[in-house]
Amino acid sequence: MEIWHVMNRGVDKRPIVLSDRDRLRFVNNLRLLNNAQRTDNLGYFLKQSAEYEREHRERLVTIHAWCLMGNHYHLLLSDALESGMSRFLHKLNMAYSKYFNVKHNRSGALFQGNTKRVLIESDRQFLYILPYIHLNPLDFMKGGTEWRQQCLANPKTALKWVTKYRWSSYRNYKDEKEFSEILEGSELFGDRETHVRELEYFIRSAPDTELTTLNLE
């Protein structure tokens, strides 16, 4: 199974979300657009029951983790169908851009270009990629931006911050049910207790001098 770290950000690093309504739309799109069937009418699918959705869905990708920030997003993906990732990312970026432009009365490209993809190839990349994605919200916390250098003054506060951050799959790894269906089929999510321990170890451990040499994004 190949696992890819996928990222895209707004044009000129501009915001891609301006409200919780935008955030909720993007997160719902992660679930609804992960479907080999046509999903032109997202409003219709949003109103259906979970049972209806499962009966009418064939996943394009397996989503192992996700994090939505102010001007960019991170996903950890594997193909569920051949070329599923390309199809899913095209649907996701196009549908959300169309929604955002209509909602905020703008035109033109929302994202800066082709979605960046990094193949997770080494054991060390695999060890760090989930903490790397899930700790991104610390950029919003006062004193939290040093997490990449593992220089946090208060790891306990940082852990509380990322656990409370709604727009990331880390809360699902900590057993929050909201949005957990997005991670359906993920072997990593199936072993979530291990990955929670790894994140907590990362955030409390001494700096790893080799971390900056890893190709994580």
Backbone as numpy.savetxt, mean C-alpha at the origin, in Angstrom:
# Nx Ny Nz CAx CAy CAz Cx Cy Cz
7.20 -17.52 -6.36 6.36 -16.33 -6.36 7.23 -15.08 -6.36
7.07 -14.24 -7.36 7.78 -12.98 -7.41 6.98 -11.91 -6.65
7.69 -11.13 -5.85 7.07 -10.06 -5.08 7.69 -8.74 -5.52
6.85 -7.76 -5.77 7.30 -6.46 -6.28 6.85 -5.34 -5.35
7.78 -4.42 -5.08 7.44 -3.17 -4.39 7.09 -2.15 -5.48
5.87 -1.64 -5.40 5.32 -0.78 -6.44 5.02 0.59 -5.84
5.42 1.65 -6.55 5.25 3.02 -6.04 4.86 3.95 -7.17
4.06 4.95 -6.83 3.83 6.07 -7.73 3.50 7.28 -6.89
3.83 8.47 -7.42 3.58 9.70 -6.69 2.97 10.74 -7.61
2.43 11.80 -7.02 1.79 12.84 -7.78 2.77 13.63 -8.64
2.27 14.19 -9.72 3.07 15.05 -10.58 3.69 16.18 -9.75
4.99 16.39 -9.93 5.71 17.44 -9.18 5.56 17.25 -7.67
5.37 16.00 -7.25 5.21 15.65 -5.84 3.98 16.31 -5.20
2.97 16.60 -6.02 1.75 17.19 -5.51 0.88 16.14 -4.83
-0.02 16.56 -3.95 -0.88 15.60 -3.25 -1.76 14.81 -4.22
-1.98 13.55 -3.88 -2.92 12.73 -4.63 -4.19 12.47 -3.82
-4.20 12.91 -2.58 -5.40 12.86 -1.73 -5.51 14.19 -0.99
-6.75 14.69 -0.89 -6.98 15.96 -0.21 -7.95 15.83 0.96
-8.54 14.65 1.12 -9.53 14.45 2.18 -9.63 12.96 2.47
-10.31 12.63 3.58 -10.54 11.22 3.89 -11.44 10.57 2.85
-12.29 11.36 2.21 -13.12 10.80 1.14 -12.23 10.31 -0.01
-11.21 11.09 -0.35 -10.26 10.66 -1.38 -9.53 9.40 -0.94
-9.09 9.38 0.29 -8.35 8.22 0.80 -9.22 6.97 0.76
-10.46 7.11 1.19 -11.36 5.97 1.19 -11.61 5.48 -0.23
-11.74 6.40 -1.17 -11.94 6.00 -2.57 -10.74 5.22 -3.08
-9.53 5.70 -2.81 -8.34 5.00 -3.28 -8.26 3.60 -2.67
-8.52 3.49 -1.38 -8.42 2.20 -0.71 -9.50 1.24 -1.22
-10.70 1.74 -1.41 -11.75 0.89 -1.99 -11.39 0.43 -3.39
-10.70 1.29 -4.15 -10.26 0.90 -5.49 -9.26 -0.24 -5.44
-8.42 -0.29 -4.41 -7.49 -1.41 -4.28 -8.24 -2.74 -4.26
-9.38 -2.73 -3.61 -10.19 -3.95 -3.50 -11.01 -4.19 -4.77
-11.73 -3.18 -5.21 -12.70 -3.36 -6.28 -12.04 -3.56 -7.65
-10.90 -2.92 -7.88 -10.27 -3.00 -9.19 -9.34 -4.19 -9.32
-9.13 -4.91 -8.24 -8.35 -6.14 -8.30 -9.26 -7.26 -8.78
-9.64 -7.15 -10.04 -10.68 -8.01 -10.59 -10.48 -8.12 -12.09
-10.40 -9.34 -12.58 -10.24 -9.55 -14.02 -11.49 -9.14 -14.80
-12.64 -9.08 -14.10 -13.87 -8.66 -14.76 -13.90 -7.14 -14.90
-14.72 -6.64 -15.79 -14.87 -5.19 -15.95 -15.55 -4.62 -14.70
-15.05 -3.49 -14.25 -15.62 -2.82 -13.08 -15.84 -1.35 -13.40
-16.52 -1.10 -14.51 -16.73 0.28 -14.95 -17.56 1.08 -13.95
-18.58 0.45 -13.39 -19.47 1.14 -12.48 -19.06 0.82 -11.03
-18.08 1.59 -10.51 -17.59 1.30 -9.17 -18.65 1.58 -8.11
-19.50 2.58 -8.37 -20.56 2.88 -7.42 -21.48 1.68 -7.22
-21.76 0.95 -8.31 -22.61 -0.24 -8.22 -21.94 -1.31 -7.37
-20.65 -1.55 -7.63 -19.94 -2.58 -6.88 -19.83 -2.21 -5.40
-19.66 -0.92 -5.09 -19.56 -0.49 -3.70 -20.83 -0.81 -2.91
-21.97 -0.85 -3.59 -23.24 -1.09 -2.92 -23.55 -2.58 -2.74
-22.77 -3.45 -3.38 -23.06 -4.88 -3.30 -22.51 -5.46 -2.00
-23.02 -6.60 -1.64 -22.55 -7.29 -0.44 -21.19 -7.91 -0.70
-20.50 -8.24 0.39 -19.19 -8.88 0.27 -19.31 -10.22 -0.44
-20.41 -10.94 -0.18 -20.60 -12.25 -0.83 -20.75 -12.08 -2.34
-21.51 -11.08 -2.76 -21.69 -10.81 -4.20 -20.34 -10.51 -4.84
-19.57 -9.67 -4.16 -18.28 -9.26 -4.73 -17.36 -10.47 -4.91
-17.29 -11.35 -3.92 -16.40 -12.51 -4.02 -16.83 -13.43 -5.17
-18.13 -13.56 -5.37 -18.62 -14.42 -6.44 -18.29 -13.87 -7.82
-18.10 -12.56 -7.92 -17.88 -11.91 -9.21 -16.46 -11.36 -9.34
-15.52 -11.96 -8.59 -14.16 -11.44 -8.64 -13.16 -12.54 -8.91
-12.26 -12.27 -9.84 -11.08 -13.09 -10.07 -9.89 -12.15 -9.93
-9.10 -12.34 -8.88 -8.03 -11.40 -8.57 -6.96 -11.34 -9.67
-6.56 -10.12 -10.02 -5.45 -9.90 -10.95 -4.12 -10.04 -10.22
-4.07 -9.56 -8.98 -2.84 -9.59 -8.19 -3.15 -10.05 -6.78
-2.12 -10.42 -6.07 -2.20 -10.60 -4.63 -1.54 -9.39 -4.00
-2.26 -8.71 -3.13 -1.73 -7.54 -2.44 -1.26 -7.98 -1.06
0.04 -7.86 -0.82 0.62 -8.29 0.45 0.68 -7.15 1.46
0.77 -5.92 0.98 0.83 -4.75 1.86 0.54 -3.51 1.03
0.09 -2.46 1.72 -0.15 -1.19 1.05 -0.04 -0.06 2.05
0.26 1.12 1.54 0.30 2.33 2.36 0.03 3.53 1.47
-0.95 4.31 1.86 -1.30 5.53 1.12 -0.80 6.73 1.91
0.04 7.54 1.25 0.58 8.74 1.87 -0.08 9.96 1.23
0.44 11.15 1.51 -0.18 12.35 0.99 0.00 12.55 -0.50
1.20 12.25 -1.00 1.46 12.46 -2.42 1.97 11.23 -3.14
1.87 10.07 -2.49 2.31 8.84 -3.15 1.70 7.62 -2.46
1.88 6.48 -3.11 1.42 5.23 -2.51 2.47 4.15 -2.67
2.42 3.17 -1.79 3.27 1.97 -1.84 2.37 0.74 -1.87
2.73 -0.22 -2.71 2.05 -1.52 -2.74 3.10 -2.61 -2.79
2.79 -3.75 -2.21 3.62 -4.95 -2.33 2.76 -6.00 -3.01
3.13 -6.38 -4.25 2.25 -7.16 -5.11 2.93 -8.40 -5.68
2.09 -9.39 -5.99 2.47 -10.53 -6.82 1.38 -10.73 -7.86
1.75 -11.21 -9.03 0.74 -11.54 -10.05 -0.11 -12.71 -9.57
-1.42 -12.58 -9.70 -2.33 -13.71 -9.49 -2.72 -14.32 -10.83
-2.74 -13.49 -11.87 -2.96 -13.93 -13.25 -1.80 -13.42 -14.10
-1.62 -14.01 -15.25 -0.56 -13.56 -16.14 -0.79 -12.09 -16.52
0.26 -11.28 -16.37 0.20 -9.84 -16.64 -0.81 -9.13 -15.75
-1.16 -9.75 -14.65 -2.15 -9.17 -13.75 -1.72 -7.84 -13.16
-0.43 -7.71 -12.83 0.04 -6.49 -12.21 -0.10 -5.29 -13.14
0.29 -5.47 -14.39 0.17 -4.38 -15.36 -1.29 -3.96 -15.53
-2.17 -4.95 -15.62 -3.59 -4.64 -15.79 -4.15 -3.93 -14.56
-3.79 -4.43 -13.40 -4.30 -3.83 -12.16 -3.81 -2.40 -11.99
-2.53 -2.16 -12.20 -1.98 -0.82 -12.01 -2.57 0.18 -13.01
-2.80 -0.30 -14.22 -3.43 0.57 -15.22 -4.84 0.96 -14.76
-5.61 -0.02 -14.31 -6.97 0.25 -13.84 -6.96 1.18 -12.62
-6.07 0.90 -11.70 -6.00 1.68 -10.45 -5.66 3.14 -10.74
-4.59 3.37 -11.49 -4.14 4.74 -11.75 -5.15 5.52 -12.59
-5.70 4.86 -13.61 -6.65 5.55 -14.48 -7.95 5.88 -13.73
-8.48 4.91 -13.01 -9.76 5.13 -12.33 -9.63 6.18 -11.24
-8.55 6.11 -10.46 -8.41 7.08 -9.39 -8.13 8.48 -9.95
-7.34 8.58 -10.99 -7.07 9.88 -11.62 -8.35 10.52 -12.13
-9.19 9.69 -12.76 -10.46 10.21 -13.27 -11.34 10.71 -12.12
-11.44 9.93 -11.06 -12.21 10.36 -9.89 -11.66 11.66 -9.33
-10.34 11.73 -9.12 -9.73 12.90 -8.48 -9.91 14.16 -9.32
-9.76 14.03 -10.63 -9.90 15.19 -11.50 -11.33 15.73 -11.50
-12.30 14.81 -11.54 -13.70 15.24 -11.50 -14.03 15.86 -10.14
-13.62 15.19 -9.08 -13.94 15.64 -7.73 -13.34 17.01 -7.44
-12.13 17.27 -7.94 -11.43 18.50 -7.58 -11.30 19.47 -8.75
-12.12 19.23 -9.78 -12.22 20.18 -10.90 -10.85 20.51 -11.50
-10.12 19.46 -11.85 -8.82 19.65 -12.47 -8.73 18.76 -13.70
-7.66 18.93 -14.47 -7.45 18.11 -15.67 -5.98 17.76 -15.76
-5.67 16.82 -16.64 -4.28 16.43 -16.84 -3.87 15.26 -15.98
-2.62 14.89 -16.08 -2.08 13.73 -15.37 -2.05 14.00 -13.87
-2.41 13.00 -13.10 -2.32 13.07 -11.64 -1.01 12.49 -11.15
-0.59 11.37 -11.76 0.64 10.71 -11.34 1.80 11.11 -12.25
3.01 10.98 -11.72 4.18 11.52 -12.40 4.61 10.73 -13.62
4.13 9.53 -13.79 4.53 8.73 -14.94 4.27 7.27 -14.69
5.07 6.42 -15.33 4.92 4.98 -15.14 5.16 4.61 -13.68
4.35 3.68 -13.19 4.50 3.22 -11.82 5.83 2.47 -11.67
6.60 2.84 -10.67 7.90 2.21 -10.44 7.71 0.84 -9.78
8.49 -0.13 -10.24 8.41 -1.48 -9.68 9.82 -1.96 -9.34
9.97 -2.51 -8.14 11.26 -3.07 -7.71 11.03 -4.51 -7.29
11.71 -5.44 -7.95 11.59 -6.86 -7.61 12.33 -7.13 -6.30
11.65 -7.79 -5.38 12.28 -8.17 -4.11 13.00 -9.49 -4.34
14.32 -9.42 -4.40 15.11 -10.58 -4.82 15.89 -11.24 -3.69
16.40 -10.45 -2.74 17.28 -11.01 -1.71 16.52 -11.23 -0.40
17.10 -12.06 0.45 16.50 -12.31 1.76 16.44 -11.03 2.58
17.46 -10.19 2.48 17.49 -8.95 3.26 16.43 -7.97 2.76
16.24 -7.90 1.45 15.15 -7.08 0.94 13.81 -7.58 1.48
13.63 -8.89 1.46 12.39 -9.48 1.93 12.18 -9.18 3.42
13.26 -9.19 4.19 13.18 -8.94 5.63 12.72 -7.51 5.92
13.19 -6.57 5.13 12.95 -5.16 5.43 11.77 -4.53 4.70
11.27 -5.16 3.64 10.31 -4.45 2.80 8.99 -4.18 3.51
8.47 -5.11 4.29 7.22 -4.83 5.01 7.38 -3.72 6.04
8.41 -3.75 6.90 8.61 -2.59 7.78 8.79 -1.30 7.01
9.50 -1.35 5.89 9.73 -0.14 5.11 8.41 0.47 4.64
7.51 -0.35 4.14 6.22 0.15 3.66 5.37 0.63 4.84
5.30 -0.15 5.89 4.39 0.16 6.97 4.86 1.30 7.88
6.15 1.64 7.84 6.64 2.73 8.68 6.60 4.08 7.99
6.22 4.12 6.73 6.15 5.40 6.01 5.30 6.46 6.72
4.19 6.10 7.37 3.39 7.14 8.04 4.13 7.90 9.13
5.27 7.40 9.59 6.05 8.15 10.57 6.54 9.48 10.01
6.53 9.62 8.69 6.88 10.91 8.10 5.89 12.00 8.52
4.70 11.61 8.97 3.69 12.58 9.42 3.82 12.88 10.92
4.64 12.12 11.64 4.76 12.29 13.08 5.92 13.21 13.42
5.70 14.13 14.33 6.77 15.02 14.77 7.92 14.19 15.34
9.11 14.38 14.78 10.27 13.63 15.23 10.36 12.22 14.66
9.47 11.92 13.70 9.43 10.55 13.19 10.17 10.32 11.90
10.65 11.38 11.27 11.22 11.23 9.92 12.58 10.52 9.92
13.14 10.26 11.09 14.44 9.58 11.16 14.30 8.06 11.19
13.09 7.57 10.94 12.89 6.12 11.05 13.74 5.34 10.06
14.02 5.90 8.88 14.84 5.19 7.88 16.26 4.97 8.37
16.73 5.85 9.23 18.07 5.70 9.81 18.02 4.96 11.15
16.83 4.50 11.55 16.62 3.80 12.82 17.13 4.64 13.99
16.79 5.93 13.96 17.24 6.87 14.99 16.05 7.50 15.72
15.01 6.75 15.94 13.83 7.29 16.60 14.09 7.45 18.10
13.70 8.61 18.63 13.90 8.88 20.05 12.93 8.08 20.92
11.73 7.81 20.39 10.71 7.13 21.18 10.04 6.04 20.35
10.63 4.86 20.29 10.05 3.77 19.49 8.63 3.40 19.91
8.32 3.48 21.20 6.97 3.11 21.66 5.93 4.05 21.08
6.21 5.34 21.06 5.29 6.30 20.46 5.14 6.06 18.97
6.25 5.72 18.32 6.23 5.45 16.88 5.35 4.24 16.56
5.44 3.21 17.38 4.61 2.02 17.16 3.12 2.35 17.31
2.79 3.16 18.30 1.40 3.58 18.46 0.93 4.36 17.25
1.81 5.20 16.71 1.44 6.05 15.57 1.09 5.19 14.35
1.97 4.24 14.01 1.72 3.46 12.80 0.53 2.52 12.99
0.27 2.11 14.24 -0.88 1.25 14.51 -2.19 2.00 14.35
-2.19 3.28 14.69 -3.40 4.09 14.58 -3.63 4.64 13.17
-2.60 4.65 12.35 -2.72 5.23 11.01 -3.66 4.37 10.17
-4.76 4.96 9.75 -5.83 4.18 9.11 -5.49 3.73 7.70
-4.62 4.45 6.99 -4.47 4.25 5.55 -3.25 3.41 5.22
-3.14 2.30 5.90 -2.03 1.36 5.72 -2.51 -0.03 6.14
-1.89 -1.05 5.58 -2.28 -2.42 5.93 -1.67 -2.87 7.25
-0.84 -2.05 7.90 -0.24 -2.49 9.16 -1.32 -2.78 10.21
-2.37 -1.98 10.22 -3.45 -2.24 11.18 -4.07 -3.61 10.94
-4.12 -4.06 9.69 -4.62 -5.41 9.41 -3.66 -6.46 9.94
-2.37 -6.20 9.80 -1.38 -7.12 10.36 -1.49 -7.20 11.88
-2.00 -6.13 12.49 -2.23 -6.10 13.94 -3.65 -6.55 14.30
-4.37 -7.13 13.34 -5.69 -7.76 13.54 -6.88 -6.82 13.38
-6.69 -5.59 12.92 -7.83 -4.74 12.57 -8.51 -5.32 11.33
-9.83 -5.41 11.33 -10.56 -6.05 10.24 -10.85 -5.11 9.07
-10.97 -3.80 9.33 -11.30 -2.86 8.26 -10.28 -2.95 7.12
-10.75 -3.13 5.93 -9.97 -3.23 4.70 -9.16 -4.54 4.58
-9.31 -5.46 5.52 -8.45 -6.65 5.50 -8.69 -7.53 4.28
-9.88 -7.41 3.64 -10.15 -8.22 2.45 -9.23 -7.86 1.29
-8.62 -6.69 1.34 -7.66 -6.31 0.29 -6.50 -7.29 0.23
-6.13 -7.86 1.37 -4.97 -8.74 1.48 -5.31 -10.21 1.25
-6.48 -10.47 0.74 -6.93 -11.85 0.51 -5.93 -12.62 -0.33
-5.55 -13.82 0.14 -4.66 -14.69 -0.60 -3.19 -14.50 -0.32
-2.84 -13.50 0.50 -1.43 -13.22 0.76 -0.84 -14.18 1.78
0.24 -14.85 1.40 0.95 -15.73 2.33 1.64 -14.91 3.42
2.10 -13.72 3.09 2.74 -12.86 4.08 1.74 -12.45 5.15
0.54 -12.09 4.70 -0.50 -11.71 5.66 -0.90 -12.91 6.50
-0.87 -14.08 5.93 -1.17 -15.29 6.68 -0.19 -15.53 7.81
1.03 -15.00 7.67 2.06 -15.12 8.70 2.27 -13.76 9.38
1.19 -13.04 9.60 1.30 -11.65 10.04 1.92 -11.48 11.42
1.77 -12.45 12.30 2.37 -12.30 13.63 3.88 -12.20 13.53
4.47 -12.97 12.65 5.92 -12.91 12.44 6.32 -11.53 11.92
5.57 -11.01 10.99 5.94 -9.73 10.38 5.71 -8.56 11.34
4.75 -8.67 12.23 4.58 -7.65 13.26 5.79 -7.65 14.19
6.26 -8.82 14.57 7.46 -8.90 15.42 8.68 -8.30 14.71
8.80 -8.56 13.42 9.93 -8.02 12.66 9.90 -6.50 12.61
8.70 -5.93 12.44 8.61 -4.47 12.43 8.97 -3.90 13.80
8.47 -4.51 14.85 8.78 -4.02 16.19 10.27 -4.14 16.49
10.90 -5.21 16.01 12.35 -5.36 16.18 13.08 -4.26 15.41
12.66 -4.02 14.17 13.29 -3.00 13.33 13.26 -1.64 14.00
12.11 -1.28 14.54 11.93 0.06 15.07 12.69 0.29 16.38
13.03 -0.83 17.05 13.74 -0.72 18.33 15.24 -1.03 18.22
15.67 -1.57 17.09 17.05 -2.05 16.98 18.02 -0.95 16.63
19.29 -1.23 16.81 20.34 -0.29 16.44 20.41 -0.15 14.93
20.92 0.98 14.42 20.98 1.19 12.97 21.72 0.08 12.24
21.19 -0.34 11.13 21.81 -1.35 10.27 22.53 -0.59 9.15
23.84 -0.62 9.17 24.61 0.18 8.21 24.41 -0.27 6.78
23.95 -1.51 6.57 23.75 -2.01 5.22 22.36 -1.69 4.65
21.49 -1.15 5.50 20.13 -0.91 5.07 20.06 0.07 3.89
20.91 1.09 3.93 20.88 2.10 2.85 21.34 1.55 1.52
22.01 0.40 1.53 22.50 -0.17 0.25 21.46 -1.07 -0.41
20.38 -1.37 0.31 19.35 -2.24 -0.28 18.51 -1.47 -1.27
18.18 -2.12 -2.36 17.32 -1.51 -3.38 15.87 -1.81 -3.02
15.28 -0.94 -2.16 13.90 -1.15 -1.74 12.92 -0.31 -2.56
13.42 0.79 -3.16 12.53 1.59 -4.00 13.33 2.32 -5.07
